[in-house]
Amino acid sequence: MKLMLTWTIPPENFKETFKRFKEGRADTPAGVKILGRWHETGTGKGFMAVEVEDMTAFTGWLMGWSDLSIQTVVPVVEDEDIRKNL
């Protein structure tokens, strides 16, 4: 399943978030593949596309950031999948 994750990091959490990111804690667990990740510079906002085979691993990984950020996850499909279903 492909998902889009968006996040917002409040300014008071920037320092701890950057620390965890530099430590590699943003690396995904087995069963989760990052298709792309983008950061808005200076705003604390960003988004990524992921392909998830193990929803439990994905959820656990997100929980590791839930104390620092507001996250939204939605399922997404590619053009070809939409065309098949129209």
N, C-alpha and C positions, 0 to 999 in steps of 0.2 A: 504494500500500500504506500502511495506517495502522499506526503503531508507537507504543509507549509506551516512553519513555526515563526511567529513574530514575537518580539520581546521589547520591553522598555525597562531600562535600568534607571531607577531614581538616582539623582546626583550623589546623594549621601552613600550610595552603594558602589560607586565607581571604583574606588580604591580596592576593595575586597574582590570585586568582579575581575578587575585587571589582573590581580594577583593569581586568582584561580585559573584564569585563561592562560597566563604565562606558564603556570605549573602543568599545563596539559589536561586540565580537568574538563575542557570543552571537547576533547577527543571522544568520539562515540564508542559505545560498547559494541560487542559482536551482535549482529542482527539489525544494526542501524547503519545506514550508509548516507553520508552527506553528499548531496548532488551539487550543492552550492551554498555559500554563506556570504552575506553581505552586511556591512556595518555602516550606519550613518555616522560620519565623523562628527564628534562633539555633541551628539544628542542623546546617546545612551540607547538608541533604537537600532534594531536590525531585524533581518529575516533570513531564513534558510529553507531550502527544499531538502527533504530527506526521503529515503526509501526505507521502509520499516518492515522487517520480517518477524521481529520479536517485539510485540507491543509492551510486554512486561519490562524488557530491557530499556526501551525508549522512555516509558513512564518513569522508571527509576532514575534514569539519567536526567530527565527534566526536573525531578524532585530535588536533585542535587543543586539546582539553581533557583528553586522557588523562593528561597529566603531573600534573594537579591533582586529578583526581576518579576515583572508581570508578563505572563506568557499566554499566547493564544495559539491553538493548533487547529487547523482545518484540513480535511482531506482535499486533494486536488487531482485532476486528471489532465492528460495531454490532449492536444487537438484531435489526434487520431481516435482516441477513445470517445470523445464527444461526437465526432462524425458518425461513428458506428451506431450510436444510440439516438441520433436525431431522426 
